[in-house]
Amino acid sequence: MEIPSLTELASLIPTEASAYEFMERLRWGSDQQVCPHCGSVASHYFLQPRNGVSRATRTGAQSERRVWKCRDCKRQFTVLVGTIFHRTKVPVRTWLFVLFEMSASKNGVSAREIERKYALTPRTAWFMTQRLREAMRREPTAGLLRGTVIADETFIGPNPRNFKKGKRFQADHYKREHKIPVLSLVSKESGEVRSQVVPNVTRETLRAAILRECDLADTDLQTDQSQPYIPIGWKARSHGRVNHAMSEYVRDGITTNHAEGFFAQLKRSLDGTHHAISREHLHRYLAEFDYRYTTRKMSDSQRMTDLARRTAGRRLTYRESPSEPSASSLVS
């Protein structure tokens, strides 16, 4: 389903009922729907509203939601049941606009921007973006990386040079003690990137993090000259290194430029769009930028459709979030 622009999307979903239909086409397509309660396939039927437009809720209000009923378990469901949208109070039409923006914006969209555009409360806007980032998270069943894999680390945090004079630290000391280390692995063959927050960049930590994502015996590892990677490379099929200290960035196909390019985009986006990210929520932002980088060859509409289909089984409640949105999470 091609969606060229946000204005085109708005013309496709003028009402809440049309937004439900559009969400059904995004999530289900031409496939047979599966009952989210009992797992029965194609054994359901649509419950037509008596007035043809809306139905009464428990409170007496009128709702345009499209309701289906399973013939096997006799339970009702909508396209939102069992997804990140489950029991949402936000109109589906608003969800679709935010879904498109999160899919199409290369630098991401801040919660404050969503709040202003769609007249939401700060907490609602923040939780909406967090739930979409949860959908962007890599599938738990994703296999290990193989082939040529680039490994590199970076540090996320403010520049100490911007601190007041009396609070400045030495750059190396600040990086080591206060910035957040992030390790990224980039597959040259598939273009997939996998990032994770790590407590430090010691040999043991990096080895454990790489082993969680890579089959080292079947991996050609490419890194810089950082010492912790040397014993890790012994376990790999091969280990190529480039010496950045000698201004060497590419040699015989060995490079870390793919990871460096990803870090450049990540830091520009976190700095320019979100301004500040707390450590406890950083993993979700990494999942967002990992997903967008991995699917960079998709069109915006293809990415939106793919993201909509990843929402099933990813329900996230507010209490399950690591904490309430802090000031650093709502700066932008």
MOTAJO-V669154 format. One line per field, one symbol per residue. phi: phi as a letter, one per 30 degrees, with the letter a starting at -180 (. if undefined). A space follows every 50 residues. Layout:
BEGIN
phi: ???
END
This chain:
BEGIN
phi: .dbdadddddddbdbddddddddddddchcdddcddccidchcbbdcddd cibbbdcddjdcbcdcccbdddciccabdcdicddehdcdedededdddd dddcddcibdddddeddchcdeddddddddddddddededdddddbidbc cabbbcldddddddedcdcdedddddcbdcdbcbccdddcidbbcadbda cdedddddddddcbcedcbcdbbddededddddddddabcbccddchccb bhicacdddddddddeddddddcciabdedceddddddddddddcddddd dddddddddcddicebcddddeadddeddbdd
END
